[in-house]
Amino acid sequence: MTWLSDIVLQHSELESPQSFWYWSALAAISAIVKDNVWFDKKQYKLYPSIYVILYADSGVKKGPPINMAKQLVTLVNNTRIISGRSSIQGILKKLSTAYTVPGGLVMNKACGFICSSELSASLVEDKAALDILTDLFDRHYNSGDYESLLKMESFMLKDTTITLLGGINAAHAENFINRKDVQGGFIARSFIIHEELSGTINSLMFDLTNPPDYQKSAIYLREVSKLKGEFSMSHPTRMYFKEWYEGFKNNIISNKIQDPTGTLNRFDDAVLKVAMLISLGTDLSLIINEDIIDKAISRCETLVGNVRKTTMASGKSEWVTQKSLLINELIGRDGHMISKQMLNKKYWMHCGLDDWDNITQQMEAAGILSIENLGSTVMYKMIDDQVEEWTNYFAGKSGKR
């Protein structure tokens, strides 16, 4: 059993989705290795720093996995932890300030772990905040000093390497993530982990059979934090990655897949970052093999659909949020249909009865659904070929929208 699989197993009795524990564990690894390890992409050194956003409605338990990662990184105690409510200026100031850790080691690099269970509440509103975080993400392009000149203060950051782990729900995301962030690069640099349902049902009235032991889990992470150097990859594995990447890019070109977020343009780097972290969560060898590449590709492919689901409502078109809700509802229902009465009952807070009539009529005109009468009941049914097309789109397999 690997460290990563053990972390997920330790939390199998708790309600947070397994994917939240897995990606929070990857973020913890990312935070403690900082820029100590890398993969040589010939043109630049690629570091395993990542931005992870757990996206789910309130009550799906985003907080516990984020808190786990924070506890683990705290126990390793080799990087700055930025949590609670902060301005982007406050974050930059903390990153630029040298400090001493127990043992007398001076930490003067701008390495940090930004973590918050409610990301939208943790960052003081500032239109430039996500723009700056977008710029700071690219450690491989920001070697050496990074200067930030703001109205009130200037900051000089050395070898900036940031890991971000935050939670957000749909209501907050609409205001927190703007169109410029969707199409300007922040979303393309982030792993969106989208879940609609909690995992195991547990009232927590009784002791856990296998309670998490973070002190024990941190022992391995301390060894990981000592690693320094380049990841190795055999020639056959490099050929394996090359062939996958060429097929991936040719598929985008031949199918004319559109991606306004830029996620697909960065997909190879995303896979390699995750591969590095999976390797570190497996052993201390700093080796990436074909099995790890496969696992990284599999994890990353599901995220393409997540980005589409969670950013679909970020455009300016009329009723885009409501249309997104209805499309997702129809895809998930048996027979891909819903009655007008059920639609209004379930989504009455999103708009009024007349508005839903206008929305469904627009979607009927667009060939997405049909409006049918079953006796006195009005039914909205998704057209058969639209079911397949939208399902593939949300799964990241098609760009024809």
ZIQUI-V449636 format. One record per pair of residues at least 12 apart in sequence whose ideal C-beta (glycine too) atoms are under 10 Angstrom apart, sorted by the first residue. I is the first residue (numbers start at 1). J is the second residue. If there is no record, write none. Layout:
I,J / I,J
This chain:
2,220 / 2,278 / 2,279 / 2,281 / 2,282 / 2,283 / 3,25 / 3,29 / 3,217 / 3,219 / 3,220 / 3,221 / 3,223 / 3,224 / 3,280 / 3,281 / 3,282 / 3,283 / 3,284 / 4,21 / 4,22 / 4,25 / 4,26 / 4,29 / 4,277 / 4,278 / 4,280 / 4,281 / 4,282 / 4,295 / 5,22 / 5,25 / 5,281 / 5,282 / 6,25 / 6,212 / 6,213 / 6,216 / 6,217 / 6,220 / 6,281 / 7,21 / 7,22 / 7,24 / 7,25 / 7,26 / 7,28 / 7,29 / 7,65 / 7,68 / 7,69 / 7,72 / 7,212 / 7,214 / 7,217 / 7,220 / 7,281 / 8,20 / 8,21 / 8,22 / 8,25 / 9,21 / 9,210 / 9,212 / 10,25 / 10,68 / 10,208 / 10,210 / 10,211 / 10,212 / 10,213 / 10,214 / 10,216 / 10,217 / 11,24 / 11,25 / 11,64 / 11,65 / 11,68 / 11,199 / 11,200 / 11,208 / 11,210 / 11,211 / 11,212 / 12,199 / 12,200 / 12,202 / 12,208 / 12,209 / 12,210 / 13,199 / 13,200 / 13,202 / 13,204 / 13,207 / 13,208 / 13,209 / 13,210 / 13,211 / 13,212 / 14,61 / 14,64 / 14,65 / 14,68 / 14,198 / 14,199 / 14,200 / 14,202 / 14,204 / 14,208 / 14,211 / 14,212 / 15,59 / 15,60 / 15,61 / 15,64 / 15,197 / 15,198 / 15,199 / 15,200 / 15,201 / 15,202 / 15,203 / 15,204 / 16,54 / 16,56 / 16,60 / 16,61 / 16,62 / 16,63 / 16,64 / 16,65 / 16,66 / 16,68 / 16,195 / 16,198 / 16,199 / 16,200 / 17,54 / 17,56 / 17,60 / 17,61 / 17,62 / 17,65 / 17,193 / 17,194 / 17,195 / 17,196 / 17,197 / 17,198 / 17,199 / 17,200 / 18,65 / 18,195 / 18,199 / 18,200 / 19,54 / 19,65 / 19,193 / 19,194 / 19,195 / 19,199 / 19,299 / 19,302 / 19,306 / 20,52 / 20,54 / 20,55 / 20,56 / 20,60 / 20,61 / 20,62 / 20,63 / 20,64 / 20,65 / 20,66 / 20,68 / 20,167 / 20,193 / 20,195 / 20,198 / 20,199 / 21,64 / 21,65 / 21,68 / 21,69 / 21,199 / 21,212 / 22,65 / 22,193 / 22,278 / 22,281 / 22,299 / 23,50 / 23,52 / 23,53 / 23,54 / 23,65 / 23,69 / 23,165 / 23,191 / 23,192 / 23,193 / 23,274 / 23,277 / 23,299 / 23,303 / 24,52 / 24,54 / 24,62 / 24,64 / 24,65 / 24,66 / 24,67 / 24,68 / 24,69 / 24,70 / 24,72 / 24,115 / 24,165 / 24,167 / 24,193 / 25,65 / 25,68 / 25,69 / 25,72 / 25,217 / 25,221 / 25,277 / 25,281 / 26,48 / 26,50 / 26,52 / 26,69 / 26,163 / 26,165 / 26,191 / 26,273 / 26,274 / 26,276 / 26,277 / 26,278 / 26,280 / 26,281 / 26,299 / 27,49 / 27,50 / 27,51 / 27,52 / 27,54 / 27,65 / 27,66 / 27,68 / 27,69 / 27,70 / 27,72 / 27,73 / 27,113 / 27,114 / 27,115 / 27,163 / 27,164 / 27,165 / 27,166 / 27,191 / 27,277 / 28,65 / 28,66 / 28,68 / 28,69 / 28,70 / 28,71 / 28,72 / 28,73 / 28,74 / 28,75 / 28,76 / 28,113 / 28,115 / 28,163 / 28,165 / 28,217 / 28,218 / 28,221 / 28,224 / 28,277 / 28,281 / 29,48 / 29,50 / 29,69 / 29,72 / 29,73 / 29,76 / 29,163 / 29,220 / 29,221 / 29,224 / 29,225 / 29,276 / 29,277 / 29,278 / 29,279 / 29,280 / 29,281 / 30,47 / 30,48 / 30,49 / 30,50 / 30,51 / 30,52 / 30,69 / 30,73 / 30,113 / 30,161 / 30,162 / 30,163 / 30,164 / 30,165 / 30,273 / 30,274 / 30,276 / 30,277 / 30,280 / 31,48 / 31,49 / 31,50 / 31,69 / 31,70 / 31,72 / 31,73 / 31,76 / 31,78 / 31,79 / 31,80 / 31,81 / 31,111 / 31,112 / 31,113 / 31,114 / 31,115 / 31,161 / 31,162 / 31,163 / 31,164 / 31,165 / 31,221 / 31,225 / 32,72 / 32,73 / 32,75 / 32,76 / 32,77 / 32,78 / 32,79 / 32,111 / 32,113 / 32,163 / 32,218 / 32,221 / 32,222 / 32,224 / 32,225 / 32,226 / 32,227 / 32,280 / 33,47 / 33,48 / 33,49 / 33,76 / 33,78 / 33,79 / 33,111 / 33,161 / 33,163 / 33,221 / 33,224 / 33,225 / 33,226 / 33,227 / 33,228 / 33,276 / 33,277 / 33,280 / 34,47 / 34,48 / 34,49 / 34,78 / 34,79 / 34,107 / 34,109 / 34,110 / 34,111 / 34,112 / 34,113 / 34,139 / 34,159 / 34,161 / 34,162 / 34,163 / 34,225 / 35,47 / 35,48 / 35,49 / 35,109 / 35,110 / 35,111 / 35,139 / 35,140 / 35,143 / 35,159 / 35,160 / 35,161 / 35,228 / 36,48 / 36,78 / 36,111 / 36,161 / 36,224 / 36,225 / 36,226 / 36,227 / 36,228 / 36,229 / 37,224 / 37,227 / 37,228 / 37,229 / 37,230 / 37,231 / 37,276 / 37,277 / 37,279 / 37,280 / 37,286 / 38,139 / 38,140 / 38,228 / 38,229 / 38,230 / 38,231 / 38,276 / 38,286 / 39,140 / 39,230 / 39,231 / 39,232 / 39,233 / 39,269 / 39,272 / 39,273 / 39,275 / 39,276 / 39,279 / 39,286 / 39,288 / 40,230 / 40,231 / 40,232 / 40,233 / 41,140 / 41,268 / 41,269 / 41,272 / 43,140 / 44,138 / 44,139 / 44,140 / 44,141 / 44,143 / 44,269 / 45,139 / 45,140 / 45,143 / 45,230 / 46,139 / 46,140 / 46,231 / 46,268 / 46,269 / 46,272 / 46,273 / 46,276 / 47,138 / 47,139 / 47,140 / 47,159 / 47,161 / 47,273 / 47,276 / 48,139 / 48,161 / 48,163 / 48,231 / 48,272 / 48,273 / 48,274 / 48,275 / 48,276 / 48,277 / 48,278 / 48,279 / 48,280 / 49,111 / 49,113 / 49,136 / 49,137 / 49,138 / 49,139 / 49,140 / 49,160 / 49,161 / 49,162 / 49,163 / 49,164 / 49,189 / 49,273 / 49,276 / 49,277 / 50,137 / 50,162 / 50,163 / 50,164 / 50,165 / 50,189 / 50,190 / 50,191 / 50,270 / 50,273 / 50,274 / 50,276 / 50,277 / 51,114 / 51,133 / 51,134 / 51,136 / 51,137 / 51,162 / 51,163 / 51,164 / 51,165 / 51,166 / 51,186 / 51,187 / 51,189 / 51,190 / 51,191 / 51,192 / 52,65 / 52,66 / 52,69 / 52,115 / 52,163 / 52,164 / 52,165 / 52,166 / 52,167 / 52,190 / 52,191 / 52,192 / 52,193 / 53,119 / 53,164 / 53,165 / 53,166 / 53,167 / 53,168 / 53,173 / 53,177 / 53,186 / 53,187 / 53,190 / 53,191 / 53,192 / 53,193 / 53,194 / 53,306 / 53,310 / 54,66 / 54,117 / 54,119 / 54,165 / 54,166 / 54,167 / 54,168 / 54,169 / 54,191 / 54,192 / 54,193 / 54,194 / 54,195 / 55,119 / 55,166 / 55,167 / 55,168 / 55,169 / 55,170 / 55,172 / 55,173 / 55,177 / 55,190 / 55,192 / 55,193 / 55,194 / 55,195 / 55,196 / 55,306 / 55,307 / 55,309 / 55,310 / 55,311 / 56,167 / 56,168 / 56,169 / 56,170 / 56,193 / 56,194 / 56,195 / 56,196 / 56,197 / 56,198 / 56,310 / 57,169 / 57,170 / 57,171 / 57,195 / 57,196 / 57,197 / 57,198 / 58,118 / 58,167 / 58,169 / 58,170 / 58,171 / 58,172 / 59,169 / 59,198 / 60,167 / 60,169 / 60,195 / 60,196 / 60,197 / 60,198 / 60,199 / 61,117 / 61,167 / 61,195 / 61,198 / 61,199 / 62,117 / 62,118 / 62,119 / 62,166 / 62,167 / 62,168 / 62,169 / 62,193 / 62,195 / 63,116 / 63,117 / 63,118 / 63,167 / 64,117 / 64,212 / 65,117 / 65,165 / 65,167 / 65,193 / 66,83 / 66,115 / 66,116 / 66,117 / 66,118 / 66,119 / 66,165 / 66,166 / 66,167 / 67,83 / 67,115 / 67,117 / 68,212 / 68,214 / 68,217 / 69,81 / 69,113 / 69,115 / 69,163 / 69,165 / 70,83 / 70,113 / 70,115 / 70,116 / 70,117 / 70,165 / 71,212 / 71,214 / 71,215 / 71,217 / 71,218 / 72,214 / 72,215 / 72,217 / 72,218 / 72,220 / 72,221 / 73,113 / 73,115 / 73,163 / 73,165 / 73,218 / 73,221 / 73,225 / 74,113 / 74,214 / 74,218 / 75,214 / 75,215 / 75,217 / 75,218 / 75,219 / 75,221 / 75,222 / 76,218 / 76,219 / 76,220 / 76,221 / 76,222 / 76,223 / 76,224 / 76,225 / 77,101 / 77,102 / 77,103 / 77,218 / 77,222 / 77,225 / 78,101 / 78,105 / 78,107 / 78,111 / 78,221 / 78,222 / 78,225 / 78,226 / 79,101 / 79,107 / 79,109 / 79,111 / 79,112 / 79,113 / 79,161 / 79,162 / 79,163 / 79,225 / 80,94 / 80,95 / 80,97 / 80,99 / 80,107 / 80,109 / 80,110 / 80,111 / 80,112 / 80,113 / 80,114 / 80,162 / 81,94 / 81,112 / 81,113 / 81,114 / 81,115 / 82,94 / 82,95 / 82,112 / 82,113 / 82,114 / 82,115 / 82,116 / 82,122 / 82,162 / 82,164 / 83,113 / 83,114 / 83,115 / 83,116 / 83,117 / 83,122 / 83,165 / 83,166 / 84,115 / 84,116 / 84,121 / 84,122 / 85,116 / 85,118 / 85,121 / 85,122 / 85,123 / 85,124 / 86,114 / 86,116 / 86,122 / 86,123 / 86,124 / 86,129 / 87,123 / 87,124 / 87,125 / 87,126 / 87,129 / 87,150 / 88,123 / 88,124 / 88,126 / 88,127 / 88,128 / 88,129 / 88,130 / 88,131 / 88,132 / 88,133 / 88,136 / 88,148 / 88,150 / 89,124 / 89,126 / 89,128 / 89,129 / 89,132 / 89,148 / 89,150 / 89,151 / 89,152 / 89,153 / 89,155 / 90,123 / 90,124 / 91,112 / 91,114 / 91,122 / 91,123 / 91,124 / 91,129 / 91,132 / 91,133 / 91,136 / 91,155 / 91,162 / 92,110 / 92,112 / 92,132 / 92,136 / 92,146 / 92,148 / 92,150 / 92,153 / 92,154 / 92,155 / 92,156 / 92,157 / 92,160 / 93,148 / 93,150 / 93,153 / 93,155 / 93,157 / 94,110 / 94,112 / 94,114 / 94,155 / 95,109 / 95,110 / 95,111 / 95,112 / 95,114 / 95,136 / 95,146 / 95,148 / 95,155 / 95,157 / 95,158 / 95,160 / 95,161 / 95,162 / 96,108 / 96,110 / 96,146 / 96,147 / 96,148 / 96,153 / 96,154 / 96,155 / 96,156 / 96,157 / 96,158 / 96,160 / 97,110 / 97,155 / 98,110 / 98,158 / 108,158 / 108,159 / 109,157 / 109,158 / 109,159 / 109,160 / 109,161 / 110,136 / 110,139 / 110,142 / 110,145 / 110,146 / 110,155 / 110,156 / 110,157 / 110,158 / 110,159 / 110,160 / 110,161 / 110,162 / 111,139 / 111,157 / 111,158 / 111,159 / 111,160 / 111,161 / 111,162 / 111,163 / 112,136 / 112,157 / 112,160 / 112,161 / 112,162 / 112,163 / 112,164 / 113,161 / 113,162 / 113,163 / 113,164 / 113,165 / 114,133 / 114,136 / 114,162 / 114,163 / 114,164 / 114,165 / 114,166 / 115,163 / 115,164 / 115,165 / 115,166 / 115,167 / 116,164 / 116,165 / 116,166 / 116,167 / 116,168 / 117,165 / 117,166 / 117,167 / 117,168 / 118,166 / 118,167 / 118,168 / 118,169 / 118,172 / 118,176 / 119,164 / 119,165 / 119,166 / 119,167 / 119,168 / 119,169 / 119,172 / 119,173 / 119,176 / 119,177 / 120,166 / 120,167 / 120,168 / 120,169 / 120,171 / 120,172 / 120,173 / 120,174 / 120,175 / 120,176 / 120,177 / 121,166 / 121,167 / 121,168 / 121,172 / 121,176 / 122,166 / 122,167 / 123,166 / 123,176 / 125,175 / 125,176 / 126,150 / 127,178 / 127,180 / 128,148 / 128,150 / 129,176 / 129,181 / 129,186 / 130,176 / 130,177 / 130,178 / 130,180 / 130,181 / 130,184 / 130,185 / 130,186 / 130,187 / 130,190 / 131,180 / 131,181 / 131,184 / 131,185 / 131,186 / 132,148 / 132,150 / 133,162 / 133,164 / 133,181 / 133,185 / 133,186 / 133,189 / 133,190 / 134,180 / 134,181 / 134,184 / 134,185 / 134,186 / 134,187 / 134,188 / 134,189 / 134,190 / 135,148 / 135,160 / 135,185 / 135,186 / 135,189 / 136,148 / 136,157 / 136,160 / 136,161 / 136,162 / 136,164 / 136,189 / 137,160 / 137,161 / 137,162 / 137,163 / 137,164 / 137,185 / 137,186 / 137,188 / 137,189 / 137,190 / 138,160 / 138,185 / 138,189 / 138,266 / 138,269 / 139,159 / 139,160 / 139,161 / 139,162 / 140,161 / 140,269 / 142,157 / 142,159 / 142,160 / 142,161 / 143,158 / 143,159 / 143,160 / 144,157 / 144,158 / 144,159 / 144,160 / 145,157 / 145,158 / 145,159 / 145,160 / 146,158 / 146,159 / 146,160 / 148,160 / 164,189 / 164,190 / 164,191 / 165,191 / 165,193 / 166,190 / 167,193 / 168,192 / 168,310 / 170,194 / 170,309 / 170,310 / 170,313 / 170,321 / 170,324 / 170,325 / 173,192 / 173,310 / 173,311 / 173,313 / 173,314 / 174,313 / 174,314 / 174,321 / 177,190 / 177,192 / 177,310 / 177,311 / 177,313 / 177,314 / 178,314 / 179,260 / 179,311 / 179,314 / 179,315 / 179,316 / 180,314 / 181,261 / 181,311 / 181,314 / 182,260 / 182,261 / 182,262 / 182,263 / 182,307 / 182,310 / 182,311 / 182,312 / 182,313 / 182,314 / 182,315 / 183,259 / 183,260 / 183,261 / 183,262 / 183,311 / 183,314 / 183,315 / 184,261 / 184,262 / 185,261 / 185,262 / 185,263 / 185,265 / 185,266 / 186,261 / 186,262 / 187,260 / 187,261 / 187,262 / 187,263 / 187,307 / 187,310 / 187,311 / 187,314 / 188,259 / 188,260 / 188,261 / 188,262 / 188,263 / 188,264 / 188,265 / 188,266 / 188,267 / 188,270 / 188,307 / 189,261 / 189,262 / 189,263 / 189,266 / 189,269 / 189,270 / 190,261 / 190,263 / 190,270 / 190,303 / 190,307 / 190,310 / 191,263 / 191,270 / 191,273 / 191,274 / 191,299 / 191,300 / 191,303 / 191,306 / 191,307 / 192,261 / 192,263 / 192,303 / 192,304 / 192,305 / 192,306 / 192,307 / 192,308 / 192,309 / 192,310 / 192,311 / 193,299 / 193,302 / 193,303 / 193,306 / 193,310 / 194,302 / 194,303 / 194,305 / 194,306 / 194,307 / 194,308 / 194,309 / 194,310 / 194,394 / 195,306 / 196,309 / 196,328 / 196,332 / 220,280 / 220,281 / 220,283 / 220,284 / 221,280 / 221,281 / 223,284 / 224,280 / 224,281 / 224,283 / 224,284 / 225,280 / 226,284 / 227,280 / 227,284 / 227,285 / 227,286 / 228,286 / 229,286 / 230,286 / 231,272 / 231,275 / 231,276 / 231,279 / 231,280 / 231,285 / 231,286 / 231,287 / 231,288 / 231,292 / 232,279 / 232,285 / 232,286 / 232,287 / 232,288 / 232,289 / 233,272 / 233,275 / 233,279 / 233,286 / 233,287 / 233,288 / 233,289 / 233,290 / 233,292 / 233,293 / 234,287 / 234,288 / 234,289 / 234,290 / 236,289 / 236,290 / 237,275 / 237,287 / 237,288 / 237,289 / 237,290 / 237,291 / 237,292 / 237,293 / 238,288 / 238,293 / 239,290 / 240,289 / 240,290 / 240,293 / 240,294 / 241,268 / 241,271 / 241,272 / 241,275 / 241,288 / 241,290 / 241,293 / 241,296 / 241,297 / 244,268 / 244,271 / 244,290 / 244,293 / 244,294 / 244,297 / 245,267 / 245,268 / 245,271 / 245,272 / 245,297 / 248,264 / 248,267 / 248,268 / 248,271 / 248,297 / 248,301 / 249,264 / 249,265 / 249,267 / 249,268 / 251,264 / 251,397 / 251,399 / 252,264 / 252,265 / 252,267 / 252,399 / 255,397 / 255,398 / 255,399 / 255,400 / 256,399 / 256,400 / 257,304 / 257,393 / 257,396 / 257,397 / 257,398 / 257,399 / 257,400 / 257,401 / 258,398 / 258,399 / 258,400 / 258,401 / 259,304 / 259,307 / 259,308 / 259,396 / 259,399 / 260,311 / 260,314 / 260,315 / 261,304 / 261,307 / 261,308 / 261,311 / 261,314 / 262,307 / 263,300 / 263,303 / 263,304 / 263,306 / 263,307 / 263,308 / 263,311 / 263,396 / 264,304 / 264,307 / 264,396 / 264,399 / 267,297 / 267,300 / 267,301 / 267,303 / 267,304 / 267,396 / 268,297 / 268,300 / 270,296 / 270,297 / 270,299 / 270,300 / 270,303 / 270,304 / 271,293 / 271,295 / 271,296 / 271,297 / 271,298 / 271,299 / 271,300 / 271,301 / 272,288 / 272,293 / 272,296 / 272,300 / 273,296 / 273,300 / 274,292 / 274,293 / 274,295 / 274,296 / 274,297 / 274,298 / 274,299 / 274,300 / 274,303 / 275,288 / 275,289 / 275,292 / 275,293 / 275,294 / 275,295 / 275,296 / 275,297 / 275,299 / 275,300 / 276,288 / 276,292 / 276,296 / 277,292 / 277,296 / 277,299 / 278,291 / 278,292 / 278,293 / 278,295 / 278,296 / 278,299 / 279,292 / 279,293 / 279,295 / 279,296 / 282,295 / 300,396 / 301,395 / 301,396 / 301,397 / 302,395 / 302,396 / 303,396 / 304,393 / 304,394 / 304,395 / 304,396 / 304,397 / 304,399 / 305,391 / 305,392 / 305,393 / 305,394 / 305,395 / 305,396 / 305,397 / 306,394 / 306,395 / 306,396 / 307,394 / 307,396 / 308,324 / 308,390 / 308,393 / 308,394 / 308,395 / 308,396 / 308,398 / 308,399 / 308,401 / 309,324 / 309,327 / 309,328 / 309,393 / 309,394 / 309,395 / 310,324 / 311,324 / 312,324 / 312,325 / 312,327 / 312,328 / 312,393 / 312,394 / 312,401 / 313,325 / 318,358 / 318,359 / 318,362 / 319,350 / 319,351 / 319,355 / 319,356 / 319,358 / 319,359 / 319,362 / 319,363 / 321,350 / 321,351 / 322,347 / 322,350 / 322,351 / 322,355 / 322,356 / 322,358 / 322,359 / 322,360 / 322,363 / 323,359 / 323,360 / 323,362 / 323,363 / 323,366 / 323,368 / 325,343 / 325,346 / 325,347 / 325,350 / 325,351 / 325,359 / 326,338 / 326,343 / 326,347 / 326,350 / 326,356 / 326,359 / 326,360 / 326,363 / 326,368 / 326,369 / 326,380 / 326,382 / 327,363 / 327,368 / 327,369 / 327,382 / 327,386 / 327,387 / 327,390 / 327,393 / 327,394 / 328,390 / 328,394 / 329,342 / 329,343 / 329,346 / 329,347 / 329,380 / 329,382 / 330,343 / 330,363 / 330,368 / 330,369 / 330,380 / 330,381 / 330,382 / 330,383 / 330,386 / 330,387 / 330,390 / 331,382 / 331,386 / 331,387 / 331,388 / 331,390 / 331,391 / 331,393 / 331,394 / 332,391 / 333,381 / 333,382 / 335,379 / 335,381 / 335,382 / 336,369 / 336,380 / 336,381 / 336,382 / 336,383 / 336,384 / 336,386 / 336,387 / 336,390 / 336,391 / 337,369 / 337,370 / 337,372 / 337,374 / 337,379 / 337,380 / 337,381 / 337,382 / 338,369 / 338,379 / 338,380 / 338,381 / 338,382 / 339,374 / 339,377 / 339,378 / 339,379 / 339,380 / 340,353 / 340,356 / 340,357 / 340,360 / 340,371 / 340,373 / 340,377 / 340,378 / 340,379 / 340,380 / 341,377 / 341,378 / 341,379 / 342,377 / 342,379 / 342,380 / 343,356 / 343,359 / 343,360 / 343,378 / 343,379 / 343,380 / 344,356 / 344,357 / 356,380 / 357,371 / 357,378 / 359,380 / 360,378 / 360,380 / 363,380 / 363,382 / 363,383 / 363,386 / 364,380 / 364,383 / 366,383 / 366,386 / 367,383 / 367,385 / 367,386 / 368,380 / 368,382 / 368,383 / 368,386 / 368,387 / 368,389 / 368,390 / 369,381 / 369,382 / 369,383 / 369,386 / 369,387 / 370,382 / 370,383 / 370,384 / 370,386 / 389,401
